[in-house]
Amino acid sequence: MNKQIAMNRLCCILAEMNARNRQKEKSLARMEHARLERGNPVRVYEGMRFVRRFEHSRNN
């Protein structure tokens, strides 16, 4: 009886730990995605055939 109660408690504790770890990983992945540096595109492709479109750079 005591072994079964202890095993049930351990299972609950481990399940909670796993849920917290999954939530942390999800949060870290979201933060990493938001941290990416974004800027002007280096190359631009358009159409179904992915034809490269050349744009003039704006040098002032």
FISE-631132 format. One record per atom (N, C-alpha, C, CB): residue number from 1; residue in three letters; atom name; x, y, z. Coordinates in nm, 3 decimals. Each point is the difference from the previous one (the first is absolute). Glycine has a CB too. Example, Ala and Ser with C-alpha at 12.3 -4.5 7.8 and 13.67 -1.06 7.14 Angstrom:
<atoms>
ATOM  num  residu  atome       c1       c2       c3
ATOM    1     ALA      N    1.319   -0.569    0.780
ATOM    1     ALA     CA   -0.089    0.119    0.000
ATOM    1     ALA      C    0.090    0.120    0.000
ATOM    1     ALA     CB   -0.189   -0.117    0.125
ATOM    2     SER      N    0.154    0.222   -0.197
ATOM    2     SER     CA    0.082    0.119    0.006
ATOM    2     SER      C   -0.077    0.109    0.073
ATOM    2     SER     CB    0.118   -0.063   -0.215
</atoms>
This chain:
<atoms>
ATOM  num  residu  atome       c1       c2       c3
ATOM    1     MET      N    0.083   -0.120    0.000
ATOM    1     MET     CA   -0.083    0.120    0.000
ATOM    1     MET      C    0.086    0.126    0.000
ATOM    1     MET     CB   -0.180   -0.126    0.121
ATOM    2     ASN      N    0.280    0.132   -0.032
ATOM    2     ASN     CA    0.086    0.117    0.007
ATOM    2     ASN      C    0.082    0.018   -0.128
ATOM    2     ASN     CB    0.011   -0.028    0.247
ATOM    3     LYS      N    0.032   -0.085   -0.305
ATOM    3     LYS     CA    0.077    0.008   -0.124
ATOM    3     LYS      C   -0.084    0.060   -0.112
ATOM    3     LYS     CB    0.136   -0.199    0.070
ATOM    4     GLN      N   -0.261    0.159   -0.075
ATOM    4     GLN     CA   -0.089    0.050   -0.106
ATOM    4     GLN      C   -0.024    0.150    0.018
ATOM    4     GLN     CB   -0.111   -0.226   -0.016
ATOM    5     ILE      N    0.091    0.270    0.139
ATOM    5     ILE     CA   -0.021    0.143    0.026
ATOM    5     ILE      C    0.125    0.078   -0.037
ATOM    5     ILE     CB   -0.163   -0.054    0.186
ATOM    6     ALA      N    0.279    0.001   -0.148
ATOM    6     ALA     CA    0.127    0.068   -0.032
ATOM    6     ALA      C    0.020    0.007   -0.151
ATOM    6     ALA     CB    0.099   -0.081    0.217
ATOM    7     MET      N   -0.128   -0.026   -0.288
ATOM    7     MET     CA    0.015    0.000   -0.146
ATOM    7     MET      C   -0.095    0.101   -0.064
ATOM    7     MET     CB    0.068   -0.243    0.007
ATOM    8     ASN      N   -0.190    0.252    0.043
ATOM    8     ASN     CA   -0.097    0.097   -0.053
ATOM    8     ASN      C    0.049    0.143    0.022
ATOM    8     ASN     CB   -0.187   -0.162    0.044
ATOM    9     ARG      N    0.241    0.188    0.075
ATOM    9     ARG     CA    0.053    0.134    0.029
ATOM    9     ARG      C    0.118    0.032   -0.091
ATOM    9     ARG     CB   -0.076   -0.022    0.239
ATOM   10     LEU      N    0.166   -0.074   -0.256
ATOM   10     LEU     CA    0.114    0.022   -0.088
ATOM   10     LEU      C   -0.044    0.027   -0.144
ATOM   10     LEU     CB    0.137   -0.148    0.148
ATOM   11     CYS      N   -0.235    0.074   -0.193
ATOM   11     CYS     CA   -0.052    0.021   -0.136
ATOM   11     CYS      C   -0.057    0.141   -0.014
ATOM   11     CYS     CB   -0.051   -0.246   -0.020
ATOM   12     CYS      N   -0.021    0.294    0.120
ATOM   12     CYS     CA   -0.057    0.135   -0.005
ATOM   12     CYS      C    0.110    0.104   -0.001
ATOM   12     CYS     CB   -0.204   -0.081    0.120
ATOM   13     ILE      N    0.304    0.061   -0.034
ATOM   13     ILE     CA    0.110    0.096    0.007
ATOM   13     ILE      C    0.074    0.005   -0.134
ATOM   13     ILE     CB    0.024   -0.042    0.248
ATOM   14     LEU      N    0.006   -0.074   -0.305
ATOM   14     LEU     CA    0.070   -0.004   -0.128
ATOM   14     LEU      C   -0.083    0.060   -0.113
ATOM   14     LEU     CB    0.120   -0.204    0.078
ATOM   15     ALA      N   -0.249    0.181   -0.076
ATOM   15     ALA     CA   -0.087    0.057   -0.103
ATOM   15     ALA      C    0.000    0.153    0.009
ATOM   15     ALA     CB   -0.144   -0.209    0.005
ATOM   16     GLU      N    0.140    0.263    0.117
ATOM   16     GLU     CA    0.005    0.145    0.018
ATOM   16     GLU      C    0.133    0.056   -0.046
ATOM   16     GLU     CB   -0.158   -0.019    0.192
ATOM   17     MET      N    0.267   -0.049   -0.159
ATOM   17     MET     CA    0.133    0.045   -0.043
ATOM   17     MET      C    0.009    0.000   -0.152
ATOM   17     MET     CB    0.100   -0.090    0.212
ATOM   18     ASN      N   -0.149   -0.014   -0.276
ATOM   18     ASN     CA    0.003   -0.007   -0.146
ATOM   18     ASN      C   -0.082    0.112   -0.063
ATOM   18     ASN     CB    0.030   -0.247    0.016
ATOM   19     ALA      N   -0.145    0.275    0.042
ATOM   19     ALA     CA   -0.086    0.106   -0.054
ATOM   19     ALA      C    0.071    0.136    0.013
ATOM   19     ALA     CB   -0.207   -0.133    0.061
ATOM   20     ARG      N    0.272    0.158    0.053
ATOM   20     ARG     CA    0.072    0.125    0.018
ATOM   20     ARG      C    0.116    0.011   -0.098
ATOM   20     ARG     CB   -0.064    0.002    0.242
ATOM   21     ASN      N    0.136   -0.112   -0.261
ATOM   21     ASN     CA    0.113    0.001   -0.094
ATOM   21     ASN      C   -0.046    0.025   -0.143
ATOM   21     ASN     CB    0.122   -0.157    0.150
ATOM   22     ARG      N   -0.234    0.097   -0.190
ATOM   22     ARG     CA   -0.053    0.023   -0.134
ATOM   22     ARG      C   -0.039    0.146   -0.017
ATOM   22     ARG     CB   -0.083   -0.238   -0.009
ATOM   23     GLN      N    0.023    0.297    0.113
ATOM   23     GLN     CA   -0.040    0.140   -0.007
ATOM   23     GLN      C    0.122    0.090   -0.011
ATOM   23     GLN     CB   -0.206   -0.052    0.133
ATOM   24     LYS      N    0.313    0.020   -0.058
ATOM   24     LYS     CA    0.124    0.078   -0.008
ATOM   24     LYS      C    0.060   -0.007   -0.140
ATOM   24     LYS     CB    0.042   -0.043    0.243
ATOM   25     GLU      N   -0.038   -0.077   -0.301
ATOM   25     GLU     CA    0.055   -0.017   -0.134
ATOM   25     GLU      C   -0.081    0.079   -0.103
ATOM   25     GLU     CB    0.083   -0.228    0.065
ATOM   26     LYS      N   -0.213    0.225   -0.050
ATOM   26     LYS     CA   -0.087    0.073   -0.091
ATOM   26     LYS      C    0.026    0.150    0.011
ATOM   26     LYS     CB   -0.174   -0.181    0.018
ATOM   27     SER      N    0.188    0.228    0.105
ATOM   27     SER     CA    0.026    0.142    0.024
ATOM   27     SER      C    0.136    0.040   -0.057
ATOM   27     SER     CB   -0.141   -0.009    0.207
ATOM   28     LEU      N    0.243   -0.072   -0.187
ATOM   28     LEU     CA    0.132    0.030   -0.052
ATOM   28     LEU      C    0.001    0.002   -0.153
ATOM   28     LEU     CB    0.101   -0.105    0.204
ATOM   29     ALA      N   -0.173    0.012   -0.265
ATOM   29     ALA     CA   -0.007   -0.003   -0.146
ATOM   29     ALA      C   -0.069    0.127   -0.052
ATOM   29     ALA     CB   -0.007   -0.253    0.003
ATOM   30     ARG      N   -0.097    0.297    0.066
ATOM   30     ARG     CA   -0.070    0.122   -0.040
ATOM   30     ARG      C    0.091    0.121    0.014
ATOM   30     ARG     CB   -0.219   -0.102    0.071
ATOM   31     MET      N    0.295    0.109    0.037
ATOM   31     MET     CA    0.092    0.111    0.021
ATOM   31     MET      C    0.111   -0.001   -0.105
ATOM   31     MET     CB   -0.050   -0.006    0.245
ATOM   32     GLU      N    0.101   -0.110   -0.279
ATOM   32     GLU     CA    0.106   -0.011   -0.100
ATOM   32     GLU      C   -0.051    0.044   -0.136
ATOM   32     GLU     CB    0.105   -0.187    0.129
ATOM   33     HIS      N   -0.228    0.153   -0.161
ATOM   33     HIS     CA   -0.059    0.040   -0.127
ATOM   33     HIS      C   -0.014    0.152   -0.006
ATOM   33     HIS     CB   -0.124   -0.219   -0.014
ATOM   34     ALA      N    0.084    0.280    0.123
ATOM   34     ALA     CA   -0.019    0.145    0.003
ATOM   34     ALA      C    0.134    0.074    0.000
ATOM   34     ALA     CB   -0.215   -0.034    0.122
ATOM   35     ARG      N    0.322   -0.032   -0.080
ATOM   35     ARG     CA    0.130    0.063    0.012
ATOM   35     ARG      C    0.073    0.010   -0.134
ATOM   35     ARG     CB    0.011   -0.088    0.231
ATOM   36     LEU      N   -0.058    0.017   -0.331
ATOM   36     LEU     CA    0.065    0.002   -0.131
ATOM   36     LEU      C    0.008    0.141   -0.055
ATOM   36     LEU     CB   -0.082   -0.231   -0.042
ATOM   37     GLU      N    0.194    0.263   -0.016
ATOM   37     GLU     CA    0.017    0.131   -0.060
ATOM   37     GLU      C   -0.058   -0.003   -0.140
ATOM   37     GLU     CB    0.207    0.045    0.138
ATOM   38     ARG      N   -0.294    0.048   -0.164
ATOM   38     ARG     CA   -0.064    0.005   -0.132
ATOM   38     ARG      C    0.036    0.133   -0.065
ATOM   38     ARG     CB   -0.191   -0.150    0.077
ATOM   39     GLY      N    0.200    0.148   -0.206
ATOM   39     GLY     CA    0.036    0.121   -0.072
ATOM   39     GLY      C   -0.051   -0.006   -0.143
ATOM   39     GLY     CB    0.202    0.027    0.143
ATOM   40     ASN      N   -0.141    0.050   -0.227
ATOM   40     ASN     CA   -0.039    0.000   -0.141
ATOM   40     ASN      C    0.042   -0.131   -0.065
ATOM   40     ASN     CB    0.019    0.252   -0.009
ATOM   41     PRO      N   -0.098   -0.301   -0.085
ATOM   41     PRO     CA    0.036   -0.125   -0.066
ATOM   41     PRO      C    0.126    0.016   -0.085
ATOM   41     PRO     CB   -0.243   -0.065   -0.002
ATOM   42     VAL      N    0.325   -0.037    0.001
ATOM   42     VAL     CA    0.122    0.002   -0.080
ATOM   42     VAL      C   -0.034   -0.036   -0.143
ATOM   42     VAL     CB    0.140   -0.060    0.200
ATOM   43     ARG      N   -0.226   -0.039   -0.216
ATOM   43     ARG     CA   -0.045   -0.042   -0.133
ATOM   43     ARG      C   -0.152   -0.012    0.005
ATOM   43     ARG     CB    0.219   -0.123   -0.049
ATOM   44     VAL      N   -0.282    0.158   -0.062
ATOM   44     VAL     CA   -0.145   -0.009   -0.007
ATOM   44     VAL      C   -0.036   -0.084   -0.122
ATOM   44     VAL     CB   -0.030    0.226    0.114
ATOM   45     TYR      N   -0.054   -0.327   -0.093
ATOM   45     TYR     CA   -0.046   -0.086   -0.108
ATOM   45     TYR      C   -0.150    0.017   -0.012
ATOM   45     TYR     CB    0.189   -0.167    0.037
ATOM   46     GLU      N   -0.240    0.156   -0.158
ATOM   46     GLU     CA   -0.143    0.015   -0.019
ATOM   46     GLU      C   -0.052   -0.101   -0.101
ATOM   46     GLU     CB    0.018    0.244    0.057
ATOM   47     GLY      N   -0.147   -0.270   -0.049
ATOM   47     GLY     CA   -0.066   -0.088   -0.094
ATOM   47     GLY      C    0.018   -0.146    0.032
ATOM   47     GLY     CB    0.032    0.172   -0.170
ATOM   48     MET      N   -0.103   -0.255    0.096
ATOM   48     MET     CA    0.005   -0.144    0.021
ATOM   48     MET      C    0.134   -0.060   -0.042
ATOM   48     MET     CB   -0.247   -0.008   -0.035
ATOM   49     ARG      N    0.316    0.075   -0.055
ATOM   49     ARG     CA    0.129   -0.051   -0.049
ATOM   49     ARG      C    0.116    0.057    0.081
ATOM   49     ARG     CB   -0.097   -0.023   -0.229
ATOM   50     PHE      N    0.066    0.105    0.330
ATOM   50     PHE     CA    0.100    0.060    0.088
ATOM   50     PHE      C    0.108    0.074   -0.079
ATOM   50     PHE     CB   -0.044   -0.181    0.166
ATOM   51     VAL      N   -0.001    0.272   -0.247
ATOM   51     VAL     CA    0.090    0.083   -0.078
ATOM   51     VAL      C    0.052    0.110    0.092
ATOM   51     VAL     CB   -0.124   -0.049   -0.218
ATOM   52     ARG      N    0.255    0.067    0.217
ATOM   52     ARG     CA    0.060    0.098    0.088
ATOM   52     ARG      C   -0.031    0.141   -0.049
ATOM   52     ARG     CB    0.182   -0.162    0.060
ATOM   53     ARG      N   -0.227    0.246    0.031
ATOM   53     ARG     CA   -0.031    0.138   -0.030
ATOM   53     ARG      C    0.113    0.087    0.055
ATOM   53     ARG     CB   -0.251   -0.046    0.006
ATOM   54     PHE      N    0.307    0.128   -0.093
ATOM   54     PHE     CA    0.110    0.087    0.042
ATOM   54     PHE      C   -0.058    0.134    0.038
ATOM   54     PHE     CB    0.165   -0.120   -0.149
ATOM   55     GLU      N   -0.127    0.168    0.264
ATOM   55     GLU     CA   -0.046    0.131    0.045
ATOM   55     GLU      C    0.121    0.091    0.010
ATOM   55     GLU     CB   -0.197   -0.101    0.126
ATOM   56     HIS      N    0.175    0.225   -0.155
ATOM   56     HIS     CA    0.108    0.096    0.011
ATOM   56     HIS      C    0.017    0.039    0.146
ATOM   56     HIS     CB   -0.044    0.086   -0.232
ATOM   57     SER      N    0.167   -0.088    0.278
ATOM   57     SER     CA    0.024    0.043    0.137
ATOM   57     SER      C   -0.010    0.150    0.009
ATOM   57     SER     CB    0.147   -0.198    0.040
ATOM   58     ARG      N   -0.189    0.246    0.073
ATOM   58     ARG     CA   -0.018    0.145    0.021
ATOM   58     ARG      C    0.118    0.053    0.078
ATOM   58     ARG     CB   -0.253   -0.022   -0.004
ATOM   59     ASN      N    0.351    0.068   -0.068
ATOM   59     ASN     CA    0.117    0.059    0.065
ATOM   59     ASN      C   -0.013    0.150   -0.004
ATOM   59     ASN     CB    0.145   -0.195   -0.064
ATOM   60     ASN      N   -0.154    0.256    0.180
ATOM   60     ASN     CA   -0.014    0.147    0.007
ATOM   60     ASN      C    0.131    0.063    0.029
ATOM   60     ASN     CB   -0.231   -0.023    0.076
</atoms>
